[in-house]
Amino acid sequence: MNLSAPTPCQVRLVALPALPELEAQWRDLEARADGSFFTSWDWIGPWLACLPAGCTARLLRAERDGRLLGLAVVIDRPQRRFGFLPLRCTYLHETGRPDCDALTIEYNGCLTDREAGAGVEAAMLRALMEGPRAPDELKLSGVVTPPQALPPNLQMRSHPHRSFFVDLQAIDASGKDYLGFLKQRQRYLVRKSLKRLSEPAPLRLEVADSLPKAREFLAELERLHTRYWVAKGEPGAFGSDFQRRFHARMVEQGQPSGRVVLLALRRGDESLGYFYYFSHRGWVHYYQSGIDYDRLDTSESPGLAAHALAIEHFRQQGWRVYDFMTGDLQYKRTLCTDEMTLYWSVLQQRSAKMRLEDWLLRQAKEVRGHWRQWQQRQQRRRQPSPPADGEVAAAATPAAGNPS
């Protein structure tokens, strides 16, 4: 995304219209765009409907000759860095609140008309960061391509995160099934997991093929997921009222259309876990799971077995990509066929305020480095010193006059 050469268009930041009106505009543009699930109304609509009080969303619109070319939702949330430095912060399809942003949007960006080109998004971001009321920084989480060729008034921080996926089309082209396509070591681990879990009864997947069943699967998934993470001292993916309302609405709206898929892993009549997906234009995004570890041996790997069955299920259904989303975890590396990179980026003004923040961050990093070095020196000093060579020899020689 080249910010130095945006497409000419009119960009306005306006109050958010009523959701039914916005949905009509969004879905019309979505049909002309190449956006992801996370920029579709299937994600944006439930997110907006569940926003808590105090999160005032605004709409960024791009038009040319009366034709709608781009849409995005932004939320302003002031921050105070280092306890004294006030910043005007704007978030793209996020809120700036940890309890809300724990949803973790990925494949983020402005929704734009595919025929207008990438310059529309560049124009929208530049317009947002220009003028006397522009924010000090704009957070762009989970973007495929971070902004490049920045204008002189902007700077950027960007952090890459690995994302793993299975190329289902490549498997189809090979004439093999998923297990046959894997490398030998991967195939061995998955087959081992499938064999162990298939005793005393075979494994199978059950699809939530009705809304009542989807509600049941989600409730069980939430229960098992929360129990696991609370035992580790973490709230998990359903730890706030906002998250619970969001996922309930996602299932209510997404299951009938097929955009939300819930699967149960069964061993005979026994339920071992539940898996939650979003689907969009050939992509299946694995979002969350809840596994009943009380029913499993510690040596079993239910995730490997369940994902292997799910990957083959979606491949046979004709999907193109099985996406594990970001997170460098061993099971994802074992099961994937490919990987990509997503970026958590922050566009900032090149202002005195942001130069001060840069300096403070460098100083804080240097202090942390000195602190770690001091701790390591103290730890080494507390460790007992090894005996000198002479002391070792004396200890090994019997004292004179004593029997050996």
C-alpha positions as MATLAB code, in Angstrom:
seq = 'MNLSAPTPCQVRLVALPALPELEAQWRDLEARADGSFFTSWDWIGPWLACLPAGCTARLLRAERDGRLLGLAVVIDRPQRRFGFLPLRCTYLHETGRPDCDALTIEYNGCLTDREAGAGVEAAMLRALMEGPRAPDELKLSGVVTPPQALPPNLQMRSHPHRSFFVDLQAIDASGKDYLGFLKQRQRYLVRKSLKRLSEPAPLRLEVADSLPKAREFLAELERLHTRYWVAKGEPGAFGSDFQRRFHARMVEQGQPSGRVVLLALRRGDESLGYFYYFSHRGWVHYYQSGIDYDRLDTSESPGLAAHALAIEHFRQQGWRVYDFMTGDLQYKRTLCTDEMTLYWSVLQQRSAKMRLEDWLLRQAKEVRGHWRQWQQRQQRRRQPSPPADGEVAAAATPAAGNPS';
ca = [
       0.000    0.000    0.000;
       1.820    3.066   -1.321;
       0.694    6.130    0.630;
       2.685    8.493   -1.564;
       0.403    7.987   -4.595;
      -3.237    7.609   -3.537;
      -6.083    7.456   -6.055;
      -7.889   10.803   -6.446;
     -11.215   10.609   -4.626;
     -13.230   12.478   -2.029;
     -12.700   11.155    1.495;
     -14.937   12.154    4.392;
     -15.117   11.171    8.045;
     -18.777   11.180    9.067;
     -21.036   10.057   11.881;
     -22.028    6.416   11.746;
     -25.474    5.991   10.143;
     -28.088    3.609   11.493;
     -26.895    0.026   11.180;
     -29.578   -1.075    8.642;
     -28.591    1.831    6.379;
     -24.881    1.112    6.816;
     -25.431   -2.592    6.151;
     -27.012   -1.839    2.786;
     -24.078    0.384    1.785;
     -21.489   -2.057    3.135;
     -22.931   -5.127    1.408;
     -23.230   -3.243   -1.875;
     -19.550   -2.283   -1.742;
     -18.572   -5.730   -0.433;
     -19.917   -7.298   -3.630;
     -17.501   -5.095   -5.581;
     -14.530   -5.601   -3.249;
     -11.908   -8.254   -2.510;
     -12.056   -7.892    1.255;
     -11.630  -10.616    3.855;
     -14.168  -12.055    6.272;
     -12.938   -9.524    8.828;
     -13.855   -6.577    6.600;
     -17.186   -8.124    5.580;
     -20.472   -7.146    7.183;
     -20.596  -10.616    8.754;
     -17.818   -9.470   11.129;
     -18.297   -5.687   11.124;
     -22.062   -5.832   11.753;
     -21.952   -7.908   14.969;
     -18.929   -5.930   16.150;
     -20.734   -2.601   15.770;
     -23.949   -3.947   17.294;
     -22.098   -5.128   20.413;
     -19.846   -2.120   21.025;
     -20.119   -0.968   24.643;
     -21.176    2.539   25.625;
     -18.352    5.034   25.259;
     -17.019    3.551   22.004;
     -18.147    6.120   19.451;
     -17.522    4.794   15.972;
     -17.237    6.989   12.881;
     -17.388    6.108    9.221;
     -14.609    6.834    6.741;
     -16.040    7.107    3.220;
     -14.337    7.438   -0.151;
     -16.315    8.475   -3.236;
     -15.668    9.605   -6.783;
     -18.364   11.140   -8.985;
     -21.026    9.967   -6.550;
     -19.833    6.340   -6.611;
     -18.921    4.725   -3.298;
     -15.339    3.408   -3.470;
     -14.316    2.768    0.129;
     -15.620    2.259    3.661;
     -13.971    1.800    7.047;
     -14.954    2.242   10.680;
     -12.653    4.070   13.077;
     -12.840    4.721   16.797;
     -10.933    7.413   18.697;
      -9.593    6.606   22.141;
      -7.179    8.977   23.927;
      -4.170    7.338   25.553;
      -1.662    8.574   28.121;
       1.828    7.184   27.642;
       4.367    7.051   30.450;
       1.736    8.513   32.750;
       1.989   12.061   31.403;
       2.128   12.124   27.565;
      -1.399   12.536   26.092;
      -1.963   11.050   22.634;
      -4.922   11.181   20.269;
      -5.192    7.582   19.039;
      -7.458    6.218   16.322;
      -8.136    2.525   15.681;
      -9.207    0.861   12.442;
     -11.973   -1.663   13.208;
     -10.838   -1.790   16.843;
     -11.639    0.173   19.989;
      -8.397    0.634   21.944;
      -9.991   -1.310   24.820;
      -8.247   -4.626   25.643;
     -11.505   -6.349   26.614;
     -12.953   -5.591   23.166;
      -9.838   -5.896   21.017;
      -9.130   -9.371   22.404;
     -11.278  -10.506   19.465;
      -8.055  -10.019   17.457;
      -9.036   -8.859   14.006;
      -6.896  -10.177   11.133;
      -6.773   -9.477    7.368;
      -7.802   -5.965    8.333;
      -8.009   -2.910    6.105;
     -10.406   -0.545    4.379;
     -13.090   -2.136    2.223;
     -12.511   -0.783   -1.291;
     -13.871   -1.242   -4.803;
     -11.555   -3.690   -6.589;
     -11.738   -1.759   -9.881;
     -10.546    1.458   -8.211;
      -7.245   -0.092   -7.083;
      -5.215    0.026   -3.891;
      -4.879    3.796   -4.137;
      -8.325    4.262   -2.599;
      -7.200    2.772    0.715;
      -4.051    4.912    0.584;
      -6.193    8.013    0.038;
      -8.430    7.098    2.970;
      -5.538    6.601    5.387;
      -3.752    9.756    4.259;
      -6.913   11.833    4.614;
      -7.407   10.475    8.125;
      -3.851   11.454    9.117;
      -3.946   14.973    7.650;
      -5.373   18.243    8.929;
      -5.445   19.974   12.313;
      -7.763   17.377   13.877;
      -5.748   14.372   12.727;
      -4.796   11.810   15.385;
      -1.275   11.422   16.687;
      -1.357    7.772   15.639;
      -3.525    5.303   13.753;
      -3.413    1.629   14.720;
      -3.750   -0.885   11.874;
      -3.901   -4.369   13.370;
      -3.555   -7.568   11.351;
      -2.958   -6.085    7.892;
      -1.518   -8.165    5.038;
       0.576   -5.292    3.663;
       1.671   -2.416    5.913;
       1.686    1.131    4.500;
       4.763    1.942    2.434;
       6.331    4.994    0.783;
       5.051    7.245    3.554;
       4.633   10.992    3.041;
       7.063   13.257    4.948;
       4.605   13.948    7.778;
       4.225   10.264    8.756;
       6.313    7.489   10.287;
       5.445    3.895   11.079;
       6.119    1.069   13.517;
       5.286   -2.426   12.314;
       5.526   -5.824   13.991;
       5.311   -9.000   11.858;
       3.493  -12.121   13.039;
       3.648  -15.538   11.387;
       0.393  -17.032   10.165;
       0.013  -20.648    9.049;
      -2.427  -22.226    6.610;
      -3.183  -25.303    4.534;
      -3.432  -24.843    0.759;
      -6.394  -27.082   -0.018;
      -6.211  -26.359   -3.751;
      -2.609  -27.585   -3.870;
      -3.704  -30.820   -2.193;
      -6.465  -31.273   -4.775;
      -4.003  -30.633   -7.604;
      -1.658  -33.306   -6.232;
      -4.323  -35.993   -6.467;
      -3.736  -36.920   -2.804;
      -5.700  -36.469    0.381;
      -4.460  -34.239    3.216;
      -2.424  -36.908    5.030;
      -0.886  -38.119    1.794;
       0.183  -34.561    0.968;
       2.041  -33.993    4.246;
       5.743  -34.563    4.695;
       6.778  -37.791    6.388;
       7.380  -36.369    9.880;
       4.107  -34.399    9.852;
       2.187  -37.411    8.585;
       3.646  -39.641   11.304;
       2.603  -37.265   14.112;
      -0.933  -36.804   12.797;
      -1.490  -40.510   12.234;
      -0.168  -41.255   15.716;
      -2.666  -38.800   17.205;
      -5.535  -40.206   15.148;
      -4.686  -43.771   16.158;
      -4.446  -43.016   19.875;
      -7.694  -41.061   19.959;
      -9.615  -43.594   17.886;
      -9.628  -46.122   20.709;
     -11.952  -47.546   21.921;
     -14.269  -46.006   19.271;
     -13.583  -44.283   15.936;
     -13.373  -40.498   15.657;
     -15.849  -38.479   13.644;
     -16.841  -34.863   13.111;
     -20.379  -33.595   13.574;
     -21.436  -30.338   11.929;
     -23.885  -28.007   13.677;
     -26.421  -28.081   10.852;
     -29.110  -26.028   12.595;
     -29.200  -22.888   14.695;
     -30.272  -24.711   17.907;
     -27.405  -27.157   17.488;
     -24.975  -24.280   16.795;
     -26.062  -22.581   20.023;
     -25.495  -25.856   21.888;
     -22.021  -26.314   20.366;
     -21.036  -22.731   21.173;
     -22.179  -23.088   24.789;
     -20.140  -26.264   25.243;
     -17.141  -24.750   23.469;
     -17.279  -21.694   25.739;
     -17.557  -23.855   28.869;
     -14.592  -26.081   28.003;
     -12.470  -23.228   26.660;
     -13.054  -21.058   29.720;
     -12.385  -23.901   32.155;
      -9.024  -24.592   30.497;
      -7.829  -20.981   30.436;
      -9.107  -20.008   33.890;
      -7.077  -22.915   35.297;
      -4.046  -21.240   33.703;
      -4.924  -17.865   35.213;
      -6.215  -16.361   31.940;
      -9.758  -15.267   31.026;
      -9.777  -16.891   27.586;
     -11.725  -15.782   24.517;
     -15.038  -15.413   26.397;
     -13.757  -13.484   29.373;
     -15.798  -10.298   28.945;
     -19.460   -9.524   28.451;
     -18.611   -7.908   25.111;
     -16.923  -11.076   23.841;
     -19.784  -13.314   24.907;
     -22.396  -11.049   23.281;
     -20.312  -10.769   20.117;
     -19.942  -14.523   19.637;
     -23.584  -15.199   20.429;
     -24.586  -12.698   17.733;
     -22.031  -14.123   15.298;
     -23.588  -17.560   15.599;
     -27.166  -16.238   15.384;
     -26.413  -14.344   12.173;
     -23.668  -16.474   10.659;
     -24.803  -20.088   11.064;
     -27.871  -19.828    8.806;
     -25.775  -18.252    6.022;
     -22.911  -20.722    6.426;
     -20.433  -17.978    7.344;
     -20.042  -19.478   10.838;
     -19.283  -23.184   11.141;
     -19.194  -25.152   14.398;
     -17.887  -28.728   14.558;
     -17.927  -31.311   17.341;
     -15.245  -33.982   17.653;
     -16.918  -37.235   18.691;
     -15.455  -40.577   19.745;
     -18.417  -42.849   19.438;
     -21.096  -41.079   21.501;
     -18.469  -39.230   23.555;
     -17.771  -35.524   22.896;
     -14.076  -34.625   22.996;
     -14.241  -30.997   21.869;
     -15.770  -28.264   19.735;
     -14.261  -26.093   16.968;
     -15.374  -22.681   15.711;
     -14.754  -21.340   12.181;
     -15.493  -18.381    9.947;
     -15.835  -18.969    6.206;
     -15.561  -16.471    3.377;
     -14.933  -16.812   -0.357;
     -13.109  -20.115   -0.202;
     -11.247  -19.422    3.056;
     -12.023  -21.210    6.314;
     -10.564  -19.420    9.341;
     -10.100  -21.556   12.450;
     -10.983  -19.145   15.246;
     -11.395  -20.962   18.550;
     -11.914  -24.325   20.269;
     -12.888  -25.951   23.534;
     -11.495  -29.412   24.350;
     -12.549  -31.698   27.181;
      -9.107  -32.578   28.523;
     -10.641  -34.497   31.438;
     -11.589  -37.226   28.959;
      -8.102  -37.452   27.475;
      -4.761  -38.910   28.390;
      -1.974  -36.368   28.759;
      -0.055  -38.048   25.926;
      -2.910  -37.574   23.428;
      -2.964  -34.681   20.958;
      -6.629  -33.949   20.246;
      -5.828  -30.796   18.284;
      -3.777  -32.655   15.676;
      -6.471  -35.283   15.164;
      -9.384  -32.842   15.093;
      -7.709  -30.426   12.681;
      -6.643  -33.249   10.385;
     -10.244  -34.444   10.157;
     -11.524  -30.867    9.718;
      -8.991  -30.068    6.986;
     -10.032  -33.113    4.997;
     -13.707  -32.287    5.625;
     -13.372  -28.745    4.252;
     -11.193  -29.920    1.347;
     -13.904  -32.318    0.260;
     -16.428  -29.491    0.578;
     -14.454  -27.536   -2.052;
     -12.818  -24.832    0.085;
      -9.493  -23.323   -1.010;
      -7.636  -22.450    2.224;
      -7.760  -23.734    5.810;
      -6.367  -20.838    7.823;
      -4.941  -21.285   11.341;
      -4.539  -17.496   11.694;
      -1.614  -15.900   13.539;
       0.287  -17.466   16.390;
       3.536  -19.390   16.109;
       2.437  -22.597   17.830;
       3.840  -26.074   17.352;
       0.583  -27.713   16.300;
       0.119  -25.125   13.534;
       3.630  -25.749   12.212;
       2.977  -29.492   12.286;
      -0.295  -29.288   10.377;
       0.312  -26.451    7.900;
       1.496  -26.616    4.314;
       2.329  -22.887    3.965;
       2.744  -19.693    5.940;
       2.430  -15.955    5.471;
       3.002  -12.797    7.516;
       0.507  -10.340    8.946;
       1.519   -6.986   10.415;
       0.427   -5.017   13.458;
       1.285   -1.485   12.351;
       0.976    1.992   13.806;
       1.042    5.114   11.603;
       2.285    8.153   13.517;
       2.751   11.841   12.935;
       6.332   13.076   12.689;
       5.702   15.591   15.457;
       7.604   16.776   18.505;
       5.238   14.763   20.693;
       5.976   11.529   18.828;
       9.729   12.250   18.781;
       9.506   12.566   22.569;
       7.715    9.226   22.764;
      10.406    7.615   20.572;
      13.112    8.957   22.890;
      11.269    7.729   25.988;
      10.818    4.275   24.450;
      14.537    4.067   23.670;
      15.408    5.126   27.201;
      12.998    2.588   28.685;
      14.471   -0.161   26.502;
      17.990    0.776   27.599;
      16.984    0.794   31.280;
      15.358   -2.640   30.908;
      18.549   -3.937   29.305;
      20.701   -2.608   32.187;
      18.254   -4.066   34.721;
      18.447   -7.527   33.127;
      22.255   -7.370   33.089;
      22.320   -6.371   36.779;
      19.973   -9.268   37.644;
      22.209  -11.723   35.781;
      25.300  -10.448   37.621;
      23.537  -10.811   40.957;
      22.464  -14.339   40.085;
      26.025  -15.311   39.160;
      27.334  -13.902   42.432;
      24.853  -15.964   44.440;
      25.959  -19.185   42.783;
      28.681  -21.109   44.706;
      32.121  -20.823   43.152;
      33.682  -24.096   41.903;
      36.601  -25.331   44.061;
      40.099  -24.495   42.939;
      42.255  -27.285   41.439;
      44.368  -27.554   44.598;
      41.279  -27.937   46.790;
      39.979  -30.720   44.564;
      43.314  -32.602   44.823;
      43.464  -32.202   48.620;
      39.923  -33.467   49.009;
      40.709  -36.515   46.920;
      43.898  -37.432   48.998;
      43.387  -39.291   52.369;
      44.705  -37.417   55.416;
      48.075  -38.664   56.796;
      47.785  -41.425   59.410;
      44.223  -42.373   58.370;
      43.407  -45.570   56.491;
      42.247  -45.054   52.935;
];
